[in-house]
Amino acid sequence: MSVTAVPIRPVRKGSVVKLWVALAALSLAAAGIAWAGTAGQGYETLASGLQFRVVEEGTGPSPTPADIVLIDYTGKLEDGSVFDTSEGKQPLPLPVTGAIPGFTEGLQLMKKGGTYRLRIPPELGYGPRGVPGGPIPPNATLDFEVTLIDIAPASALQGMPGMPPGM
């Protein structure tokens, strides 16, 4: 049995350097594209400690504390587990001041049709008590994705069937 040797042409001078330069350029380009893809993913932090990110900006005025809003939302804990959602249900009518302080503050930033991510620290949420016997532990940071469907003044809903008095 004989082995036939195939001669390998020698690599030209500078080809290996060109290969490494091309790989480095490709790596830098990939890193730049990845970094650009995360632009806009950061949260803005307000003086209160509430963090928010605009997913989709709405139009028109923002709700006031005297308004009632119609929202779709999903609330998650830091580990990603969902503790409450309107998904698969009717949108939730909610007085702007009828929620935890961080949610109330976040709603007043939004405009009709907008979707925001709200990161609510414990001091603007349920604090050191959490929800006793419920899904929210003490000192939990809450992460909500909220879509503001509509805004109505509280006076527009007074006297409607099914609405509690004082709403």
C-alpha positions in Angstrom: 0.0 0.0 0.0 1.4 3.3 -0.9 0.5 6.8 0.3 0.4 9.5 -2.3 1.7 12.8 -0.9 -0.1 15.9 -2.2 2.0 19.0 -2.0 0.5 21.9 -0.2 1.2 25.3 -1.6 2.9 27.5 0.9 0.8 30.3 2.3 1.7 33.7 0.8 3.4 36.2 3.0 0.8 38.4 4.7 -2.2 36.1 4.2 -2.4 35.1 7.8 -2.2 38.7 8.9 -5.0 39.6 6.5 -7.1 36.7 7.9 -6.6 37.9 11.5 -7.4 41.5 10.5 -10.6 40.4 8.7 -11.7 38.3 11.8 -11.0 41.3 14.1 -13.0 43.6 11.8 -15.9 41.1 11.7 -15.9 40.8 15.5 -16.0 44.6 15.9 -18.8 44.9 13.4 -20.8 42.2 15.2 -20.3 43.9 18.6 -21.4 47.2 17.1 -24.5 45.7 15.6 -25.3 44.1 19.0 -24.8 47.3 20.9 -26.9 49.3 18.4 -29.7 46.7 18.8 -29.8 47.4 22.6 -30.2 51.2 22.1 -33.5 52.3 23.6 -33.6 49.3 25.9 -32.5 51.3 29.0 -34.8 52.7 31.6 -35.1 56.4 32.6 -35.2 56.9 36.4 -37.3 59.5 38.0 -36.5 61.3 41.3 -39.1 59.0 43.0 -37.1 55.9 42.0 -39.7 54.8 39.4 -38.0 53.5 36.2 -39.7 53.6 32.9 -39.1 52.8 29.2 -41.3 53.8 26.3 -42.0 50.8 24.2 -44.5 52.6 22.0 -45.4 56.3 22.4 -49.1 57.2 22.4 -50.8 60.4 21.3 -52.8 63.1 23.0 -52.8 64.2 26.6 -51.7 62.1 29.6 -54.2 61.1 32.3 -54.5 63.2 35.4 -55.1 61.9 39.0 -58.9 62.6 38.5 -59.1 60.4 35.4 -60.0 56.7 35.0 -57.9 54.7 32.5 -58.6 51.5 30.5 -55.4 49.4 30.4 -54.0 46.1 29.4 -51.1 45.0 31.6 -48.8 42.2 32.7 -47.1 42.4 36.1 -43.9 40.3 36.7 -41.5 39.8 39.6 -37.8 40.2 39.1 -37.4 36.5 38.4 -39.8 36.9 35.4 -42.8 35.1 37.0 -46.1 36.7 36.2 -48.2 37.7 39.3 -51.1 39.4 37.5 -52.2 40.1 33.9 -55.2 41.2 31.9 -54.2 38.9 29.0 -57.1 36.8 28.0 -59.5 39.0 30.0 -61.2 42.4 29.5 -59.0 45.5 29.7 -59.0 46.9 33.2 -60.7 50.2 34.1 -58.7 51.8 36.9 -58.8 55.1 38.6 -55.4 56.6 38.2 -55.0 57.1 41.9 -56.5 53.6 42.6 -53.2 51.8 42.4 -49.8 51.6 44.1 -47.8 54.9 44.0 -45.4 53.7 41.3 -48.2 52.6 39.0 -50.1 55.8 39.6 -47.0 57.9 38.7 -46.3 55.7 35.6 -49.8 56.0 34.3 -49.5 59.8 34.4 -46.5 59.7 32.1 -48.4 57.8 29.3 -50.6 58.9 26.5 -53.5 57.1 24.9 -52.3 54.1 22.7 -48.9 54.1 24.4 -47.1 51.1 25.9 -44.6 51.5 28.7 -42.5 49.3 30.8 -42.5 50.3 34.4 -40.0 49.1 37.0 -41.4 49.9 40.4 -39.1 49.7 43.4 -40.6 48.3 46.7 -41.0 51.8 48.3 -43.4 52.7 45.4 -45.0 49.2 45.4 -46.0 47.0 48.3 -42.9 47.7 50.4 -41.7 45.5 53.2 -45.1 43.8 53.7 -45.6 42.6 50.1 -49.0 41.1 49.7 -49.6 38.9 52.7 -50.6 35.4 51.5 -50.4 36.7 47.9 -48.0 36.4 45.0 -45.9 39.5 45.8 -43.2 38.9 48.4 -41.8 41.6 50.8 -39.5 44.2 49.2 -40.3 43.1 45.7 -39.4 45.2 42.6 -42.3 45.0 40.2 -42.0 45.0 36.4 -45.1 46.0 34.5 -45.8 46.3 30.8 -48.8 48.6 30.4 -50.8 49.7 27.4 -53.0 52.7 27.9 -56.1 52.0 25.8 -58.3 55.0 26.8 -58.7 57.8 29.3 -62.0 59.1 30.7 -62.7 61.7 33.4 -64.1 60.1 36.5 -67.3 62.2 36.1 -68.0 60.5 32.8 -68.5 57.2 34.5 -70.6 58.3 37.5 -74.0 56.8 37.5 -73.2 54.1 34.9 -74.6 50.7 35.8 -72.0 48.5 37.6 -69.8 51.4 38.7 -69.2 51.8 42.4 -70.5 55.0 44.0 -67.9 57.8 44.1 -66.3 56.7 40.9 
